[in-house]
Amino acid sequence: MSLPRPVRAVVFDMDGLLCDTESVYRDAMIATAAERGHDFPLALFQSMIGLPYEASDRRMRDHFGDDYPIPEFNARVGELVAAACEAGIPLKGGVVELLDHLDALALPRAIATSSSHRAVEAHLGLSGVIPRFTAIVARGDYARGKPDPDPFLVAAERLGVAPEHCLALEDSHNGVRAASSAGMMTIMVPDLLEATDEMCGLCVRIARDLHEVRELLR
């Protein structure tokens, strides 16, 4: 299967696509809730994947109630995630090989994430791949977060490539919605979420991993 248009740039999500952090956040949230005597439903976490922090907090308030100590909860989750980052977050399979291939093709590339610039450094810094990206678009660089298209539109602007000639790589449903609404050719590489019928309709392909994406660009 070929892509519908020539690819002139690639835009990557970060968490769950470049690095294995979604499972780290999931486990930290479940553990933090358990410390407080509560269950943290997996479905609640899954609904938060790809969302900006503020939207995730709203999901938690809707579930636990307005009096739930979200700032304290988030601080404890942050401690657990920071400990995991210090130990080193593994890259997802195929990241380095895909970046090598993009180098060979001389294609610019960006990260478009709901996380902060500080989180980008924490999650990817030890891996050494950050300098291999032409642009980093993170929280604070756009008006509206995923599932709105703003992160991807800003990434396209910084790369100097029209959105329709950008290939977007995402693992989350909210990320796919954002990339597709930006007009990008979108490939979902599932991590903790399965590809639904909606995702199949929004994507040009569902790939098993980044190795498959690299092969598609050959």
C-alpha positions in Angstrom: 0.0 0.0 0.0 1.4 3.4 -1.0 0.7 6.7 0.7 -1.7 9.1 -1.0 0.8 11.9 -1.4 4.5 12.4 -1.3 5.9 12.7 2.2 8.0 15.9 2.7 8.2 15.8 6.5 7.3 13.5 9.4 5.6 14.5 12.7 5.9 12.2 15.7 3.9 12.0 18.9 6.2 11.3 21.9 4.6 9.3 24.7 3.7 5.8 23.6 5.1 6.3 20.1 8.8 7.3 20.6 9.2 6.1 24.2 7.4 3.6 26.4 6.0 6.2 28.9 2.3 5.6 28.7 2.7 2.4 30.7 4.8 4.3 33.2 2.1 6.8 33.7 -0.6 4.1 33.9 1.2 2.2 36.6 2.0 5.4 38.5 -1.6 6.5 38.5 -2.9 3.1 39.6 -0.3 2.9 42.4 -1.0 6.5 43.6 -4.7 5.9 43.7 -4.1 2.6 45.6 -2.0 4.5 48.2 -5.1 6.6 48.9 -7.4 3.6 49.0 -9.0 4.1 45.6 -9.1 2.1 42.4 -8.0 3.9 39.2 -10.0 2.3 36.4 -8.1 1.3 33.3 -10.8 2.8 31.2 -10.3 6.2 32.9 -6.6 6.1 32.1 -7.3 5.1 28.5 -9.6 8.0 28.1 -6.8 10.4 29.1 -4.2 9.1 26.7 -3.0 11.9 24.4 -4.9 14.6 26.2 -3.3 17.8 27.6 -2.9 17.8 31.4 -5.9 20.1 32.0 -8.2 17.9 30.1 -6.9 14.8 31.9 -7.6 16.6 35.2 -11.2 17.2 34.1 -11.6 13.5 33.4 -10.4 12.8 37.0 -12.7 15.3 38.5 -15.6 13.9 36.6 -14.8 10.4 37.9 -13.7 11.1 41.5 -15.5 14.3 42.3 -14.6 17.9 42.6 -13.1 17.5 46.0 -10.5 14.9 44.9 -7.0 16.2 45.7 -5.8 16.3 42.1 -2.7 18.5 42.7 -1.4 16.1 45.4 -2.3 13.1 43.2 -0.4 14.6 40.3 2.6 15.5 42.4 2.9 11.9 43.6 2.5 10.5 40.1 5.2 13.0 39.0 7.6 11.6 41.6 7.0 8.0 40.4 7.4 9.0 36.8 10.6 11.0 37.5 12.1 8.0 39.2 11.4 5.9 36.1 12.9 8.6 33.9 16.1 8.7 36.0 16.4 5.0 35.5 15.9 5.5 31.7 12.8 5.2 29.6 13.3 2.7 26.7 12.7 3.9 23.2 10.0 2.0 21.3 11.2 -0.5 18.7 12.2 1.0 15.4 12.8 4.6 16.5 16.5 4.8 15.7 16.1 2.8 12.5 13.3 5.1 11.3 15.3 8.3 12.2 18.3 6.8 10.3 16.1 6.3 7.3 14.7 9.8 7.5 18.3 11.1 7.6 19.0 9.1 4.4 15.9 10.6 2.7 16.8 14.1 4.1 13.3 14.5 5.5 12.7 17.0 8.3 10.9 15.8 11.3 9.2 17.2 14.4 7.8 16.0 17.7 4.2 17.2 18.5 3.3 16.3 22.1 0.8 17.2 24.8 3.6 17.0 27.3 5.9 19.9 28.3 9.3 20.7 27.0 10.6 19.7 30.4 8.9 16.3 30.0 10.4 15.9 26.5 13.9 16.3 28.0 13.0 13.9 30.9 11.5 11.2 28.7 13.9 11.3 25.8 17.1 13.0 27.1 19.0 9.9 28.1 18.2 8.3 24.7 20.1 11.0 22.8 17.5 11.4 20.0 16.3 14.9 20.8 18.9 16.6 18.5 17.7 14.4 15.7 14.5 16.4 15.4 14.2 19.6 13.4 11.5 21.0 15.8 9.9 20.2 19.2 6.3 21.3 19.6 5.2 20.9 23.2 2.6 22.3 25.7 2.8 26.1 25.6 3.6 26.2 21.9 -0.1 26.1 20.8 -3.5 27.4 21.8 -5.5 24.1 22.0 -4.1 20.7 22.6 -5.1 17.3 21.1 -7.7 16.3 19.9 -7.6 19.8 18.3 -5.2 20.1 15.4 -3.1 22.9 16.7 0.0 20.9 17.8 0.3 19.4 14.3 -0.4 22.7 12.5 2.4 24.4 14.5 4.7 21.5 13.8 4.0 21.8 10.0 4.6 25.6 10.2 7.9 25.2 11.9 9.0 22.5 9.4 8.0 24.8 6.5 5.9 22.0 5.0 2.2 22.0 4.1 0.2 19.7 6.5 -1.1 17.6 3.6 2.5 16.6 2.8 3.3 15.7 6.4 3.1 12.1 7.7 1.9 12.1 11.3 2.7 9.1 13.5 0.4 8.6 16.6 -0.5 5.9 19.1 -3.5 7.5 20.8 -7.0 8.1 19.6 -6.9 11.8 20.5 -3.6 12.2 18.7 -5.0 10.5 15.6 -8.0 12.9 15.7 -5.7 15.9 16.0 -3.4 14.8 13.2 -6.2 13.9 10.8 -8.1 17.1 11.4 -4.8 19.0 10.7 -5.0 17.4 7.2 -2.0 15.2 7.6 -1.5 11.7 6.3 -1.9 9.8 9.6 -0.6 6.4 10.6 -1.6 4.9 14.0 1.0 2.7 15.7 -1.1 1.3 18.6 0.5 1.2 22.0 -2.1 0.8 24.9 -5.1 1.5 22.7 -6.5 -0.6 19.9 -7.3 0.7 16.5 -11.1 1.2 16.4 -13.2 1.6 13.3 -13.0 5.4 13.8 -9.2 5.2 13.8 -9.2 3.1 10.7 -11.3 5.7 8.9 -9.0 8.5 10.0 -5.7 6.8 9.2 -4.0 5.9 5.9 -2.6 2.9 7.7 -2.5 1.1 11.0 1.1 -0.1 11.5 2.2 -2.7 13.9 5.4 -0.8 14.8 7.8 1.9 13.5 9.7 -0.8 11.6 6.6 -1.1 9.4 6.5 2.7 9.0 10.1 2.7 7.8 9.4 0.0 5.2 6.4 2.0 4.0 8.8 5.0 3.3 11.2 2.9 1.3 
